[in-house]
Amino acid sequence: MGKKSRNILAIGAHPDDIELGCGGTIRKHVLNGDKIYYVIASLGEKSGDKNRRRTEAMDAANLMGVSSVLFLDLPDTMIMHNGVTVSLLDECIEKIEPEIIYVHSPRDYHQDHANVARSVLSASRNMKSSVFLYETPSTTIEFRPVAYSDINDTFEHKLKCIDQFVSQNYKEYMEKEAIVGLAKVRGRTMGVKFAEAFEVARLFRW
């Protein structure tokens, strides 16, 4: 009997957040036969043309092997933790019924990241979904990872997906040296070359 495919939901406030925070782990899910869904809350229009950013997000998701991408079209830099955001995420979560959710840490310094994370925790409160909180370049120094994912075999693919965001390659956090450096630091914790690290909001199965 074959292994049952799981529904995996990755949520980011902006295009490129998911790839930076958990791209290697998402690719592992793809290779394991899981069905991957993305929810992107904002198109990040304050950092470039929104249509171009949407196209880049779709290119990266297609390269990753994602089944479906949902855009919430919330306003960049002004995403709120309120009934509107929670309701939109609630609809996505009820529709997808994910076994695992990946999202920002609610202690992230970027207000959009933090509010998306809080809204996800509110929206998923009645779901039996494991919730893992990933780190991004704006993650607070209070980030305390307790779960680590070995991404040795998927790290290069993660980088290729990040490379799709050409409009953002002028930003310091998109520099390959920074991305490689963080993956190496997290890898040392578990004795591998590259890893991604997560806080855990709720754990059923991983």
PyMOL CGO cylinders between C-alpha atoms (Angstrom):
from pymol import cmd
from pymol.cgo import CYLINDER

trace = [
    CYLINDER, 0.00, 0.00, 0.00, 1.47, 3.38, -1.01, 0.3, 1, 1, 1, 1, 1, 1,
    CYLINDER, 1.47, 3.38, -1.01, 2.11, 6.19, 1.40, 0.3, 1, 1, 1, 1, 1, 1,
    CYLINDER, 2.11, 6.19, 1.40, -0.82, 8.60, 1.74, 0.3, 1, 1, 1, 1, 1, 1,
    CYLINDER, -0.82, 8.60, 1.74, -0.23, 12.03, 0.26, 0.3, 1, 1, 1, 1, 1, 1,
    CYLINDER, -0.23, 12.03, 0.26, -0.64, 14.85, 2.77, 0.3, 1, 1, 1, 1, 1, 1,
    CYLINDER, -0.64, 14.85, 2.77, -1.93, 18.38, 2.22, 0.3, 1, 1, 1, 1, 1, 1,
    CYLINDER, -1.93, 18.38, 2.22, 0.73, 20.92, 3.18, 0.3, 1, 1, 1, 1, 1, 1,
    CYLINDER, 0.73, 20.92, 3.18, -0.01, 24.64, 3.43, 0.3, 1, 1, 1, 1, 1, 1,
    CYLINDER, -0.01, 24.64, 3.43, 2.73, 27.28, 3.35, 0.3, 1, 1, 1, 1, 1, 1,
    CYLINDER, 2.73, 27.28, 3.35, 1.71, 30.86, 4.06, 0.3, 1, 1, 1, 1, 1, 1,
    CYLINDER, 1.71, 30.86, 4.06, 3.71, 34.02, 3.46, 0.3, 1, 1, 1, 1, 1, 1,
    CYLINDER, 3.71, 34.02, 3.46, 2.93, 37.70, 3.83, 0.3, 1, 1, 1, 1, 1, 1,
    CYLINDER, 2.93, 37.70, 3.83, 4.70, 38.53, 0.55, 0.3, 1, 1, 1, 1, 1, 1,
    CYLINDER, 4.70, 38.53, 0.55, 6.13, 36.82, -2.52, 0.3, 1, 1, 1, 1, 1, 1,
    CYLINDER, 6.13, 36.82, -2.52, 9.52, 35.19, -1.66, 0.3, 1, 1, 1, 1, 1, 1,
    CYLINDER, 9.52, 35.19, -1.66, 8.80, 34.80, 2.09, 0.3, 1, 1, 1, 1, 1, 1,
    CYLINDER, 8.80, 34.80, 2.09, 7.95, 31.10, 1.81, 0.3, 1, 1, 1, 1, 1, 1,
    CYLINDER, 7.95, 31.10, 1.81, 10.96, 30.27, -0.34, 0.3, 1, 1, 1, 1, 1, 1,
    CYLINDER, 10.96, 30.27, -0.34, 13.32, 32.07, 2.00, 0.3, 1, 1, 1, 1, 1, 1,
    CYLINDER, 13.32, 32.07, 2.00, 11.80, 30.67, 5.18, 0.3, 1, 1, 1, 1, 1, 1,
    CYLINDER, 11.80, 30.67, 5.18, 11.05, 27.07, 4.35, 0.3, 1, 1, 1, 1, 1, 1,
    CYLINDER, 11.05, 27.07, 4.35, 11.74, 26.43, 0.66, 0.3, 1, 1, 1, 1, 1, 1,
    CYLINDER, 11.74, 26.43, 0.66, 14.04, 23.48, 1.29, 0.3, 1, 1, 1, 1, 1, 1,
    CYLINDER, 14.04, 23.48, 1.29, 11.52, 21.79, 3.55, 0.3, 1, 1, 1, 1, 1, 1,
    CYLINDER, 11.52, 21.79, 3.55, 8.66, 22.43, 1.12, 0.3, 1, 1, 1, 1, 1, 1,
    CYLINDER, 8.66, 22.43, 1.12, 10.69, 20.81, -1.66, 0.3, 1, 1, 1, 1, 1, 1,
    CYLINDER, 10.69, 20.81, -1.66, 11.18, 17.75, 0.57, 0.3, 1, 1, 1, 1, 1, 1,
    CYLINDER, 11.18, 17.75, 0.57, 7.40, 17.51, 0.91, 0.3, 1, 1, 1, 1, 1, 1,
    CYLINDER, 7.40, 17.51, 0.91, 7.04, 17.71, -2.88, 0.3, 1, 1, 1, 1, 1, 1,
    CYLINDER, 7.04, 17.71, -2.88, 9.57, 14.90, -3.36, 0.3, 1, 1, 1, 1, 1, 1,
    CYLINDER, 9.57, 14.90, -3.36, 7.73, 12.83, -0.74, 0.3, 1, 1, 1, 1, 1, 1,
    CYLINDER, 7.73, 12.83, -0.74, 4.56, 13.06, -2.81, 0.3, 1, 1, 1, 1, 1, 1,
    CYLINDER, 4.56, 13.06, -2.81, 2.70, 15.56, -0.63, 0.3, 1, 1, 1, 1, 1, 1,
    CYLINDER, 2.70, 15.56, -0.63, 0.32, 18.11, -2.16, 0.3, 1, 1, 1, 1, 1, 1,
    CYLINDER, 0.32, 18.11, -2.16, 1.54, 21.66, -1.56, 0.3, 1, 1, 1, 1, 1, 1,
    CYLINDER, 1.54, 21.66, -1.56, -0.57, 24.80, -1.38, 0.3, 1, 1, 1, 1, 1, 1,
    CYLINDER, -0.57, 24.80, -1.38, 0.69, 28.37, -1.06, 0.3, 1, 1, 1, 1, 1, 1,
    CYLINDER, 0.69, 28.37, -1.06, -1.21, 31.33, 0.36, 0.3, 1, 1, 1, 1, 1, 1,
    CYLINDER, -1.21, 31.33, 0.36, 0.42, 34.71, -0.28, 0.3, 1, 1, 1, 1, 1, 1,
    CYLINDER, 0.42, 34.71, -0.28, -1.27, 37.49, 1.66, 0.3, 1, 1, 1, 1, 1, 1,
    CYLINDER, -1.27, 37.49, 1.66, 0.10, 40.53, -0.19, 0.3, 1, 1, 1, 1, 1, 1,
    CYLINDER, 0.10, 40.53, -0.19, 1.75, 41.08, -3.56, 0.3, 1, 1, 1, 1, 1, 1,
    CYLINDER, 1.75, 41.08, -3.56, 4.42, 43.25, -1.94, 0.3, 1, 1, 1, 1, 1, 1,
    CYLINDER, 4.42, 43.25, -1.94, 3.59, 46.20, -4.16, 0.3, 1, 1, 1, 1, 1, 1,
    CYLINDER, 3.59, 46.20, -4.16, 5.64, 48.60, -2.01, 0.3, 1, 1, 1, 1, 1, 1,
    CYLINDER, 5.64, 48.60, -2.01, 8.75, 46.77, -3.27, 0.3, 1, 1, 1, 1, 1, 1,
    CYLINDER, 8.75, 46.77, -3.27, 7.94, 46.61, -6.96, 0.3, 1, 1, 1, 1, 1, 1,
    CYLINDER, 7.94, 46.61, -6.96, 5.27, 46.24, -9.62, 0.3, 1, 1, 1, 1, 1, 1,
    CYLINDER, 5.27, 46.24, -9.62, 2.59, 43.94, -8.23, 0.3, 1, 1, 1, 1, 1, 1,
    CYLINDER, 2.59, 43.94, -8.23, 1.99, 42.16, -11.53, 0.3, 1, 1, 1, 1, 1, 1,
    CYLINDER, 1.99, 42.16, -11.53, 5.66, 41.35, -11.87, 0.3, 1, 1, 1, 1, 1, 1,
    CYLINDER, 5.66, 41.35, -11.87, 5.79, 40.16, -8.29, 0.3, 1, 1, 1, 1, 1, 1,
    CYLINDER, 5.79, 40.16, -8.29, 2.78, 37.91, -8.86, 0.3, 1, 1, 1, 1, 1, 1,
    CYLINDER, 2.78, 37.91, -8.86, 4.46, 36.44, -11.95, 0.3, 1, 1, 1, 1, 1, 1,
    CYLINDER, 4.46, 36.44, -11.95, 7.68, 35.82, -10.04, 0.3, 1, 1, 1, 1, 1, 1,
    CYLINDER, 7.68, 35.82, -10.04, 5.75, 34.14, -7.23, 0.3, 1, 1, 1, 1, 1, 1,
    CYLINDER, 5.75, 34.14, -7.23, 4.01, 31.85, -9.72, 0.3, 1, 1, 1, 1, 1, 1,
    CYLINDER, 4.01, 31.85, -9.72, 7.29, 31.03, -11.49, 0.3, 1, 1, 1, 1, 1, 1,
    CYLINDER, 7.29, 31.03, -11.49, 8.90, 30.09, -8.16, 0.3, 1, 1, 1, 1, 1, 1,
    CYLINDER, 8.90, 30.09, -8.16, 5.88, 28.04, -7.09, 0.3, 1, 1, 1, 1, 1, 1,
    CYLINDER, 5.88, 28.04, -7.09, 5.78, 26.16, -10.40, 0.3, 1, 1, 1, 1, 1, 1,
    CYLINDER, 5.78, 26.16, -10.40, 9.49, 25.41, -10.13, 0.3, 1, 1, 1, 1, 1, 1,
    CYLINDER, 9.49, 25.41, -10.13, 8.94, 24.20, -6.57, 0.3, 1, 1, 1, 1, 1, 1,
    CYLINDER, 8.94, 24.20, -6.57, 6.12, 21.87, -7.67, 0.3, 1, 1, 1, 1, 1, 1,
    CYLINDER, 6.12, 21.87, -7.67, 3.28, 23.58, -5.82, 0.3, 1, 1, 1, 1, 1, 1,
    CYLINDER, 3.28, 23.58, -5.82, -0.26, 22.41, -6.60, 0.3, 1, 1, 1, 1, 1, 1,
    CYLINDER, -0.26, 22.41, -6.60, -2.05, 25.73, -6.10, 0.3, 1, 1, 1, 1, 1, 1,
    CYLINDER, -2.05, 25.73, -6.10, -1.26, 29.34, -5.16, 0.3, 1, 1, 1, 1, 1, 1,
    CYLINDER, -1.26, 29.34, -5.16, -3.89, 31.58, -3.54, 0.3, 1, 1, 1, 1, 1, 1,
    CYLINDER, -3.89, 31.58, -3.54, -3.38, 35.35, -3.38, 0.3, 1, 1, 1, 1, 1, 1,
    CYLINDER, -3.38, 35.35, -3.38, -5.32, 37.26, -0.72, 0.3, 1, 1, 1, 1, 1, 1,
    CYLINDER, -5.32, 37.26, -0.72, -4.49, 40.71, -2.20, 0.3, 1, 1, 1, 1, 1, 1,
    CYLINDER, -4.49, 40.71, -2.20, -4.16, 42.37, 1.20, 0.3, 1, 1, 1, 1, 1, 1,
    CYLINDER, -4.16, 42.37, 1.20, -2.35, 45.76, 1.32, 0.3, 1, 1, 1, 1, 1, 1,
    CYLINDER, -2.35, 45.76, 1.32, 1.43, 45.56, 1.55, 0.3, 1, 1, 1, 1, 1, 1,
    CYLINDER, 1.43, 45.56, 1.55, 2.84, 46.86, 4.90, 0.3, 1, 1, 1, 1, 1, 1,
    CYLINDER, 2.84, 46.86, 4.90, -0.70, 47.27, 6.24, 0.3, 1, 1, 1, 1, 1, 1,
    CYLINDER, -0.70, 47.27, 6.24, -1.88, 43.71, 6.85, 0.3, 1, 1, 1, 1, 1, 1,
    CYLINDER, -1.88, 43.71, 6.85, -3.87, 43.60, 10.06, 0.3, 1, 1, 1, 1, 1, 1,
    CYLINDER, -3.87, 43.60, 10.06, -4.56, 40.84, 12.56, 0.3, 1, 1, 1, 1, 1, 1,
    CYLINDER, -4.56, 40.84, 12.56, -8.30, 41.34, 12.40, 0.3, 1, 1, 1, 1, 1, 1,
    CYLINDER, -8.30, 41.34, 12.40, -11.52, 39.66, 11.38, 0.3, 1, 1, 1, 1, 1, 1,
    CYLINDER, -11.52, 39.66, 11.38, -10.92, 40.28, 7.66, 0.3, 1, 1, 1, 1, 1, 1,
    CYLINDER, -10.92, 40.28, 7.66, -7.53, 38.59, 7.58, 0.3, 1, 1, 1, 1, 1, 1,
    CYLINDER, -7.53, 38.59, 7.58, -8.58, 35.76, 9.88, 0.3, 1, 1, 1, 1, 1, 1,
    CYLINDER, -8.58, 35.76, 9.88, -11.71, 35.12, 7.80, 0.3, 1, 1, 1, 1, 1, 1,
    CYLINDER, -11.71, 35.12, 7.80, -9.75, 34.93, 4.53, 0.3, 1, 1, 1, 1, 1, 1,
    CYLINDER, -9.75, 34.93, 4.53, -7.24, 32.51, 6.05, 0.3, 1, 1, 1, 1, 1, 1,
    CYLINDER, -7.24, 32.51, 6.05, -10.01, 30.52, 7.71, 0.3, 1, 1, 1, 1, 1, 1,
    CYLINDER, -10.01, 30.52, 7.71, -11.57, 29.92, 4.29, 0.3, 1, 1, 1, 1, 1, 1,
    CYLINDER, -11.57, 29.92, 4.29, -8.25, 28.73, 2.85, 0.3, 1, 1, 1, 1, 1, 1,
    CYLINDER, -8.25, 28.73, 2.85, -7.53, 26.41, 5.76, 0.3, 1, 1, 1, 1, 1, 1,
    CYLINDER, -7.53, 26.41, 5.76, -11.02, 24.90, 5.77, 0.3, 1, 1, 1, 1, 1, 1,
    CYLINDER, -11.02, 24.90, 5.77, -10.83, 24.31, 2.01, 0.3, 1, 1, 1, 1, 1, 1,
    CYLINDER, -10.83, 24.31, 2.01, -7.34, 22.77, 2.00, 0.3, 1, 1, 1, 1, 1, 1,
    CYLINDER, -7.34, 22.77, 2.00, -7.54, 20.87, 5.32, 0.3, 1, 1, 1, 1, 1, 1,
    CYLINDER, -7.54, 20.87, 5.32, -3.76, 20.84, 5.72, 0.3, 1, 1, 1, 1, 1, 1,
    CYLINDER, -3.76, 20.84, 5.72, -2.00, 18.36, 7.93, 0.3, 1, 1, 1, 1, 1, 1,
    CYLINDER, -2.00, 18.36, 7.93, 0.89, 20.80, 8.31, 0.3, 1, 1, 1, 1, 1, 1,
    CYLINDER, 0.89, 20.80, 8.31, 0.99, 24.60, 8.11, 0.3, 1, 1, 1, 1, 1, 1,
    CYLINDER, 0.99, 24.60, 8.11, 4.18, 26.65, 7.72, 0.3, 1, 1, 1, 1, 1, 1,
    CYLINDER, 4.18, 26.65, 7.72, 3.99, 30.37, 8.48, 0.3, 1, 1, 1, 1, 1, 1,
    CYLINDER, 3.99, 30.37, 8.48, 6.02, 33.27, 9.89, 0.3, 1, 1, 1, 1, 1, 1,
    CYLINDER, 6.02, 33.27, 9.89, 6.81, 33.61, 13.57, 0.3, 1, 1, 1, 1, 1, 1,
    CYLINDER, 6.81, 33.61, 13.57, 4.36, 35.96, 15.34, 0.3, 1, 1, 1, 1, 1, 1,
    CYLINDER, 4.36, 35.96, 15.34, 7.40, 37.61, 16.94, 0.3, 1, 1, 1, 1, 1, 1,
    CYLINDER, 7.40, 37.61, 16.94, 8.80, 38.63, 13.56, 0.3, 1, 1, 1, 1, 1, 1,
    CYLINDER, 8.80, 38.63, 13.56, 9.89, 42.29, 13.43, 0.3, 1, 1, 1, 1, 1, 1,
    CYLINDER, 9.89, 42.29, 13.43, 7.98, 42.90, 10.17, 0.3, 1, 1, 1, 1, 1, 1,
    CYLINDER, 7.98, 42.90, 10.17, 4.42, 43.84, 11.04, 0.3, 1, 1, 1, 1, 1, 1,
    CYLINDER, 4.42, 43.84, 11.04, 2.93, 42.05, 8.01, 0.3, 1, 1, 1, 1, 1, 1,
    CYLINDER, 2.93, 42.05, 8.01, 4.76, 38.84, 8.92, 0.3, 1, 1, 1, 1, 1, 1,
    CYLINDER, 4.76, 38.84, 8.92, 3.71, 39.01, 12.56, 0.3, 1, 1, 1, 1, 1, 1,
    CYLINDER, 3.71, 39.01, 12.56, 0.07, 39.79, 11.79, 0.3, 1, 1, 1, 1, 1, 1,
    CYLINDER, 0.07, 39.79, 11.79, -0.21, 37.02, 9.21, 0.3, 1, 1, 1, 1, 1, 1,
    CYLINDER, -0.21, 37.02, 9.21, 1.22, 34.59, 11.76, 0.3, 1, 1, 1, 1, 1, 1,
    CYLINDER, 1.22, 34.59, 11.76, -1.23, 35.69, 14.47, 0.3, 1, 1, 1, 1, 1, 1,
    CYLINDER, -1.23, 35.69, 14.47, -4.12, 35.48, 12.03, 0.3, 1, 1, 1, 1, 1, 1,
    CYLINDER, -4.12, 35.48, 12.03, -3.12, 31.96, 10.99, 0.3, 1, 1, 1, 1, 1, 1,
    CYLINDER, -3.12, 31.96, 10.99, -3.01, 30.84, 14.62, 0.3, 1, 1, 1, 1, 1, 1,
    CYLINDER, -3.01, 30.84, 14.62, -6.50, 32.29, 15.11, 0.3, 1, 1, 1, 1, 1, 1,
    CYLINDER, -6.50, 32.29, 15.11, -7.86, 30.77, 11.90, 0.3, 1, 1, 1, 1, 1, 1,
    CYLINDER, -7.86, 30.77, 11.90, -6.43, 27.31, 12.59, 0.3, 1, 1, 1, 1, 1, 1,
    CYLINDER, -6.43, 27.31, 12.59, -7.46, 27.14, 16.24, 0.3, 1, 1, 1, 1, 1, 1,
    CYLINDER, -7.46, 27.14, 16.24, -10.04, 24.39, 15.62, 0.3, 1, 1, 1, 1, 1, 1,
    CYLINDER, -10.04, 24.39, 15.62, -7.98, 22.45, 13.08, 0.3, 1, 1, 1, 1, 1, 1,
    CYLINDER, -7.98, 22.45, 13.08, -5.83, 19.44, 13.86, 0.3, 1, 1, 1, 1, 1, 1,
    CYLINDER, -5.83, 19.44, 13.86, -2.93, 20.87, 11.90, 0.3, 1, 1, 1, 1, 1, 1,
    CYLINDER, -2.93, 20.87, 11.90, 0.67, 21.00, 13.04, 0.3, 1, 1, 1, 1, 1, 1,
    CYLINDER, 0.67, 21.00, 13.04, 1.90, 24.60, 12.79, 0.3, 1, 1, 1, 1, 1, 1,
    CYLINDER, 1.90, 24.60, 12.79, 5.57, 25.38, 12.24, 0.3, 1, 1, 1, 1, 1, 1,
    CYLINDER, 5.57, 25.38, 12.24, 6.91, 28.94, 12.38, 0.3, 1, 1, 1, 1, 1, 1,
    CYLINDER, 6.91, 28.94, 12.38, 9.75, 29.75, 10.00, 0.3, 1, 1, 1, 1, 1, 1,
    CYLINDER, 9.75, 29.75, 10.00, 12.37, 32.47, 10.14, 0.3, 1, 1, 1, 1, 1, 1,
    CYLINDER, 12.37, 32.47, 10.14, 12.98, 35.23, 7.61, 0.3, 1, 1, 1, 1, 1, 1,
    CYLINDER, 12.98, 35.23, 7.61, 15.61, 38.00, 7.51, 0.3, 1, 1, 1, 1, 1, 1,
    CYLINDER, 15.61, 38.00, 7.51, 13.33, 40.20, 9.63, 0.3, 1, 1, 1, 1, 1, 1,
    CYLINDER, 13.33, 40.20, 9.63, 12.75, 37.55, 12.30, 0.3, 1, 1, 1, 1, 1, 1,
    CYLINDER, 12.75, 37.55, 12.30, 13.24, 38.81, 15.83, 0.3, 1, 1, 1, 1, 1, 1,
    CYLINDER, 13.24, 38.81, 15.83, 16.34, 37.89, 17.80, 0.3, 1, 1, 1, 1, 1, 1,
    CYLINDER, 16.34, 37.89, 17.80, 13.89, 36.16, 20.16, 0.3, 1, 1, 1, 1, 1, 1,
    CYLINDER, 13.89, 36.16, 20.16, 13.35, 33.43, 17.54, 0.3, 1, 1, 1, 1, 1, 1,
    CYLINDER, 13.35, 33.43, 17.54, 13.90, 30.15, 19.41, 0.3, 1, 1, 1, 1, 1, 1,
    CYLINDER, 13.90, 30.15, 19.41, 13.90, 27.18, 17.01, 0.3, 1, 1, 1, 1, 1, 1,
    CYLINDER, 13.90, 27.18, 17.01, 13.22, 23.73, 18.40, 0.3, 1, 1, 1, 1, 1, 1,
    CYLINDER, 13.22, 23.73, 18.40, 12.68, 21.80, 15.15, 0.3, 1, 1, 1, 1, 1, 1,
    CYLINDER, 12.68, 21.80, 15.15, 15.22, 21.40, 12.37, 0.3, 1, 1, 1, 1, 1, 1,
    CYLINDER, 15.22, 21.40, 12.37, 14.85, 20.12, 8.82, 0.3, 1, 1, 1, 1, 1, 1,
    CYLINDER, 14.85, 20.12, 8.82, 17.84, 18.64, 6.96, 0.3, 1, 1, 1, 1, 1, 1,
    CYLINDER, 17.84, 18.64, 6.96, 17.75, 20.27, 3.50, 0.3, 1, 1, 1, 1, 1, 1,
    CYLINDER, 17.75, 20.27, 3.50, 21.07, 19.03, 2.12, 0.3, 1, 1, 1, 1, 1, 1,
    CYLINDER, 21.07, 19.03, 2.12, 19.33, 17.41, -0.83, 0.3, 1, 1, 1, 1, 1, 1,
    CYLINDER, 19.33, 17.41, -0.83, 16.97, 20.30, -1.58, 0.3, 1, 1, 1, 1, 1, 1,
    CYLINDER, 16.97, 20.30, -1.58, 19.02, 23.40, -0.78, 0.3, 1, 1, 1, 1, 1, 1,
    CYLINDER, 19.02, 23.40, -0.78, 20.15, 24.00, -4.36, 0.3, 1, 1, 1, 1, 1, 1,
    CYLINDER, 20.15, 24.00, -4.36, 16.54, 23.81, -5.52, 0.3, 1, 1, 1, 1, 1, 1,
    CYLINDER, 16.54, 23.81, -5.52, 15.57, 26.31, -2.84, 0.3, 1, 1, 1, 1, 1, 1,
    CYLINDER, 15.57, 26.31, -2.84, 18.17, 28.71, -4.24, 0.3, 1, 1, 1, 1, 1, 1,
    CYLINDER, 18.17, 28.71, -4.24, 16.83, 28.25, -7.78, 0.3, 1, 1, 1, 1, 1, 1,
    CYLINDER, 16.83, 28.25, -7.78, 13.33, 29.13, -6.58, 0.3, 1, 1, 1, 1, 1, 1,
    CYLINDER, 13.33, 29.13, -6.58, 14.63, 32.23, -4.80, 0.3, 1, 1, 1, 1, 1, 1,
    CYLINDER, 14.63, 32.23, -4.80, 16.41, 33.22, -8.02, 0.3, 1, 1, 1, 1, 1, 1,
    CYLINDER, 16.41, 33.22, -8.02, 13.00, 33.64, -9.67, 0.3, 1, 1, 1, 1, 1, 1,
    CYLINDER, 13.00, 33.64, -9.67, 12.45, 36.86, -7.70, 0.3, 1, 1, 1, 1, 1, 1,
    CYLINDER, 12.45, 36.86, -7.70, 14.61, 38.96, -10.00, 0.3, 1, 1, 1, 1, 1, 1,
    CYLINDER, 14.61, 38.96, -10.00, 12.91, 42.22, -9.04, 0.3, 1, 1, 1, 1, 1, 1,
    CYLINDER, 12.91, 42.22, -9.04, 14.09, 41.79, -5.45, 0.3, 1, 1, 1, 1, 1, 1,
    CYLINDER, 14.09, 41.79, -5.45, 17.71, 40.78, -6.06, 0.3, 1, 1, 1, 1, 1, 1,
    CYLINDER, 17.71, 40.78, -6.06, 18.97, 44.23, -5.05, 0.3, 1, 1, 1, 1, 1, 1,
    CYLINDER, 18.97, 44.23, -5.05, 17.95, 43.62, -1.44, 0.3, 1, 1, 1, 1, 1, 1,
    CYLINDER, 17.95, 43.62, -1.44, 20.62, 42.55, 1.03, 0.3, 1, 1, 1, 1, 1, 1,
    CYLINDER, 20.62, 42.55, 1.03, 18.62, 39.64, 2.40, 0.3, 1, 1, 1, 1, 1, 1,
    CYLINDER, 18.62, 39.64, 2.40, 18.46, 38.13, -1.09, 0.3, 1, 1, 1, 1, 1, 1,
    CYLINDER, 18.46, 38.13, -1.09, 22.25, 37.83, -1.29, 0.3, 1, 1, 1, 1, 1, 1,
    CYLINDER, 22.25, 37.83, -1.29, 23.21, 34.20, -1.74, 0.3, 1, 1, 1, 1, 1, 1,
    CYLINDER, 23.21, 34.20, -1.74, 25.96, 34.46, 0.88, 0.3, 1, 1, 1, 1, 1, 1,
    CYLINDER, 25.96, 34.46, 0.88, 23.40, 35.41, 3.54, 0.3, 1, 1, 1, 1, 1, 1,
    CYLINDER, 23.40, 35.41, 3.54, 21.03, 32.59, 2.60, 0.3, 1, 1, 1, 1, 1, 1,
    CYLINDER, 21.03, 32.59, 2.60, 23.83, 30.02, 2.52, 0.3, 1, 1, 1, 1, 1, 1,
    CYLINDER, 23.83, 30.02, 2.52, 25.24, 31.32, 5.80, 0.3, 1, 1, 1, 1, 1, 1,
    CYLINDER, 25.24, 31.32, 5.80, 21.99, 30.94, 7.71, 0.3, 1, 1, 1, 1, 1, 1,
    CYLINDER, 21.99, 30.94, 7.71, 21.42, 27.44, 6.30, 0.3, 1, 1, 1, 1, 1, 1,
    CYLINDER, 21.42, 27.44, 6.30, 24.92, 26.44, 7.40, 0.3, 1, 1, 1, 1, 1, 1,
    CYLINDER, 24.92, 26.44, 7.40, 24.42, 27.85, 10.90, 0.3, 1, 1, 1, 1, 1, 1,
    CYLINDER, 24.42, 27.85, 10.90, 21.16, 25.90, 11.28, 0.3, 1, 1, 1, 1, 1, 1,
    CYLINDER, 21.16, 25.90, 11.28, 22.80, 22.83, 9.80, 0.3, 1, 1, 1, 1, 1, 1,
    CYLINDER, 22.80, 22.83, 9.80, 25.56, 22.81, 12.40, 0.3, 1, 1, 1, 1, 1, 1,
    CYLINDER, 25.56, 22.81, 12.40, 22.94, 22.43, 15.12, 0.3, 1, 1, 1, 1, 1, 1,
    CYLINDER, 22.94, 22.43, 15.12, 21.89, 19.06, 13.74, 0.3, 1, 1, 1, 1, 1, 1,
    CYLINDER, 21.89, 19.06, 13.74, 25.21, 17.99, 12.29, 0.3, 1, 1, 1, 1, 1, 1,
    CYLINDER, 25.21, 17.99, 12.29, 24.37, 18.45, 8.59, 0.3, 1, 1, 1, 1, 1, 1,
    CYLINDER, 24.37, 18.45, 8.59, 25.56, 20.89, 5.95, 0.3, 1, 1, 1, 1, 1, 1,
    CYLINDER, 25.56, 20.89, 5.95, 22.30, 22.80, 5.40, 0.3, 1, 1, 1, 1, 1, 1,
    CYLINDER, 22.30, 22.80, 5.40, 19.12, 23.02, 7.47, 0.3, 1, 1, 1, 1, 1, 1,
    CYLINDER, 19.12, 23.02, 7.47, 16.05, 25.14, 8.12, 0.3, 1, 1, 1, 1, 1, 1,
    CYLINDER, 16.05, 25.14, 8.12, 14.87, 25.90, 11.64, 0.3, 1, 1, 1, 1, 1, 1,
    CYLINDER, 14.87, 25.90, 11.64, 11.38, 26.29, 13.08, 0.3, 1, 1, 1, 1, 1, 1,
    CYLINDER, 11.38, 26.29, 13.08, 9.56, 27.26, 16.19, 0.3, 1, 1, 1, 1, 1, 1,
    CYLINDER, 9.56, 27.26, 16.19, 6.57, 25.02, 16.87, 0.3, 1, 1, 1, 1, 1, 1,
    CYLINDER, 6.57, 25.02, 16.87, 3.18, 26.49, 17.64, 0.3, 1, 1, 1, 1, 1, 1,
    CYLINDER, 3.18, 26.49, 17.64, 1.36, 23.15, 17.59, 0.3, 1, 1, 1, 1, 1, 1,
    CYLINDER, 1.36, 23.15, 17.59, 2.45, 19.61, 16.80, 0.3, 1, 1, 1, 1, 1, 1,
    CYLINDER, 2.45, 19.61, 16.80, 0.35, 16.61, 15.87, 0.3, 1, 1, 1, 1, 1, 1,
    CYLINDER, 0.35, 16.61, 15.87, 2.54, 14.92, 13.27, 0.3, 1, 1, 1, 1, 1, 1,
    CYLINDER, 2.54, 14.92, 13.27, 5.45, 16.04, 11.10, 0.3, 1, 1, 1, 1, 1, 1,
]
cmd.load_cgo(trace, "trace")
